[in-house]
Amino acid sequence: MRARAAAESAESAESAGATIRTTSADLAPPPPAPGAERHVALDFANSELALRAGRLDLLATPDAAARWLVERELAPDDAVLYEYCAGRLRELRAQLRTLLAARIDGTLPPPEAVRAVNTALTTAPAASLLHWDEAHGPHRAPAHPADRVAEHAMAAIAADAAELLTGPDGERLAACSASPCNRFLVRTHAARHWCSVRCGDRVRAARAYARRAQRAQVAGSDGATGSGR
């Protein structure tokens, strides 16, 4: 919490006295946070981002949500989602973020957040079914009827979330300390406080600006005192 407060203080100083330049990099999502390559649930929780240029929701529309699932092999290439399904994904994400925050803070989450993960775990069958065709021969793959794509994806995400929250990586969960970033990460080492190089560089730049501004203010005050004598 102290690291986040320091970062926010430095960011406030930067915003008050420095020109904020919005670039294409500010509008693009950063690379996956540490741990997202192992835990799709973490990647899912981070799919709504708070960037300097504003909020970016990678599940904002049914098409965007379907693309996100396909890219992570949670849905077939021809998957089609409707707004109702995309809304269910966003609701699960909100509850998952609540659980991750509770795990980091060591607090008891609301029952509805736990219930959301358990519901997702049990709504769709998790077992891969036997398929047999001329192109691939006998193989196993999950069933993906058109109206169950979201449920199968949510079941996979919920299973990974349960593993993350109860496994060893749960002890190393952290929230990025760079304001306004809202992403979670699995720390690669104890001193890591940021989810990306971009966030770390921004905080260091803001702190450097704050130190320069403070030195200038002190020098100005000393000059004013000297002239008054």
N, C-alpha and C positions, 0 to 999 in steps of 0.2 A: 504493500500500500504506500509506503514512503517513496518507493521508486516511481510509482504512478503519479503521486502528488508532485514530486520534483519535476517530472516530465511535463505535467500539465502547467506548472508554474512557469517553466521555461517557454512552453508553447505560448502561454498568455503574454509573456514579455515580447516574444517574437511578433505576435499578432498586433500588439499595441504599437510597436515602434518600427517594424520592418514591413516591407512590401511583400505580400504573398503572391507568388507567381504560379498560376495554374498551368500545368503542362499536360501533354498527352499521358505522361507517366502517372500523373495524379489521378487520371480517370481510369486507368487500367488496373485490374486486380494484381496484387503482388504474387510472387510464386507461392506455392503451397507452404503452409506453416510447418515447422518441424513436427513430425509425428503423423502428418496427414498422409504420407506415403504408406504408412502401416495401418492407419485407422480411417476408413472411409467415413465413419461417424464424425470424426474431428473435421474432416474436409467438408462434410455436410453442414455441421454447425457453423463453419466459417463462410458459408455461401451467401451470407448477407454481410456486406462490408461497409464500414464507416471510413470513407476516404476524405482527404482534405477537400476535395472538390464536391463532396456530397456522398450520399448513400448509393450503393450498388448492390442490387439483389439479383443473384444469378438464377433464382427460381421465380422471377417476377411474373412470367407468363407461362402458359402451358407449353409453348414451343421451347422456351428457355429451360424449363424444368426437364422436359424430355431430353433435350440436348445434354444437359448436365448428367442425367442418368446414363445415357448412351455412352458418353465419354468415359464413364467409370465402370462400364460393363455391368451396370445394374439393370439394363433394359435392352431389348433387341434393337437393331439399327432402324427398324421401321416402327418403333414405338410411337404411339399417339396418346397424348394426355389431354384432358379437358380441365377447365378451370376448377371444378370441384376437386379433382385429383391433385392439381397443383396446390390448391389451398390446404389440402390435408398434409402435403409434404411440408409446407411452410409452418403449419401448426406443430407438426412433430419437431421441426427444427427449433421452434421457440421453446418447446418443453425440454428438448435436449440441451439447449444453451442454459436453461435454468439448472439442470442437473450438473452440468460441467462447472458452473459457477459455485454451486453448493459443495461440490467435491473439492474445489480449490480453497474455498473459505472454511471448510470443515463444519458446515451448517446442515441442518435437516431440510431437504427440499420439500415442497408441497406435494401431497399425495397424488395430485392430478398429473404431475410431471412423471412420476414413477409409473403411474397407470398408463400414460401415453406410450411409453416404451414397451410395457408388457402387452398392451393391446396390439401394437405393431408386430410384436414377436409371435403372437398367436393367431392373427387374422389370416395370414397366408401360409400355406404349407412350405416349410423350408427345404424339404427333401428334393433333390434333383430326380426327375423322372427318367425312365428308360425310353429312348427314341431309337428308331431303326429306319434308315432310308438308304437309297442307292448312293447318294453323294458321300455320306459319312459313315455308313455302316451302323453297327450298334454303338450307342453313346448315351451319356446321361446329360441332361440339361433341365433347367427349371422350366415349368410351364408358364407361358406368358400370354394368356388370353387377353384380348384387347382391354377388357374392363378390369383386369387385375394387375396390370403393369406396376402401378403405384404401390399396391399392397405388397407385391414381391420385393420391390426395392426397399420399402419401409421395413419389411421383416429383416432384410440383410443389414440395413443400417442399424436397426435396433439391436440385433445380435452383436454387432461390432461395438455398439455403445455400451452394452452390458459388460462385454469383455474389457473395454477400455476403463470403465469406471471401477471395476472390481479387480483388475490386474495390476501388475507392477507399474505400468505407465501411468496409472491413475495418481500415483504418488508424485509424479513429476509434471502433472498438469499445471499450467500457469496461464494467466491472461496477459496479453501484450501490454507493456507499460508505456507505450507511445500513444499519446492522445492525438487524434480521436480514434485510433485503431481499436476495434472490438474483437479481434481474433483471439482464439485460444491456441496453445501450443503445448507440445511435450518437450520439456527442457532437455537439451543435450548436455548441459552442465549447469551447476548450481548458479553460476553468475549470469546466465542468459536471461534477459528480461524482455527481449523483443522478438517478434515473430519473423522478421525479415531484415535484410541489410538496409532496405529503404527506411524502415521505421527507426532502426538504430542510428543511421546517418542523420535523419531528421531531428531526433532528440539531441544528438551531440551538437548539431549546428545551432539548435535553439538555445542550448546551454551556453555555447560559446558566445552567441549574440547577447544573452542575458549578462554574462560576465563583462563583456565590453561595455554594455550600457551602464552597468553598475560602476565600473571604473571611471567612465566619463562623468557620471553624476558626482562621484566622490571628488574627482579633479575639479569639476565646476564649483562644487561647494567650497573646496579649499581656496580656489581662486577668489571667490566672492568674499571669503573671510579675510584673506590677505589684503584685498583692496579696501576693505572696510577699516582696516587698521590705519 
